[in-house]
Amino acid sequence: MVDKKDKRVEKAQSRRQQENQNEAKSPASDIYGEVEGKDPETRVEVPTDEAVEKSMEWINENAK
C-alpha cells in the first residue's frame, strides 16, 4: 500500500523532471520587445540598442 507521503514525493519528482525538460528547451529570459536575434548557446534574446535605451529610460523615470 502506497501512503500519501509517497504519492506526494512521486508527484513532486515528476513535476521537477517536467520543469527541467522545459528549461532545456526554453530560454532563461525574454524581456525585450525588440531583439537582434538569439544567443545560440543560451537561446536568450539579444536586445537592440534602442530596446536597451528604452528600458533604461523607463527604469530611470519609474525609480523611486
N, C-alpha and C positions, 0 to 999 in steps of 0.2 A: 504494500500500500504506500503510495506517494503522499507525503504530507504537504500542507500548504506552503511551508517554507521552501521545500524542494522545488515546487512549481514556480514560486516567485524567483528563485535563483535561476532556474532554467529560462524563464521569460526575460530576465534582465540580461543574461548572457546572449540570448538570441537577439535582443534589441541592440546590444553593443556590437555584435557581429554585423548586423544590418547597417548600423551607423558607420562602422569602419569601411564597409563596402562602398557606401555613398561618398565618403570622404576621398576615397581613391579616385573617384570619377569626377568630383566637383572641385572647383577652385576654393581656396581659403576665403576669398573675399572678392566681391564685385560691387564697388561702391560708387563708381563714376559713371555718368551718363554718356560721356564722350570718350571713346577709347581708340588708341592707335592699333591695338592688337592684344594678343595674349602672350604671356611668357610661356615658352614651350615646355619648360621644366615644371613650373608650379601651376600653370594654367590660370594664373591670376591676371585679370585685365590690366593693361598698362594705359594709364590715362593720358590724354593730350595735355600739353602745357596749359592750354586755355581752361580745361576742366580743373586742373590743379589751382590755377589762379582764382577761378570762381569759388572753389571750395575754401581757399584761404580768405577771400573776401567775406564769404558767408560766416566763417568762424570768427573773424575779427569783428564783424557787425553784431554778432549774437553772443559774444563773450560777455560775461557778467562782471 
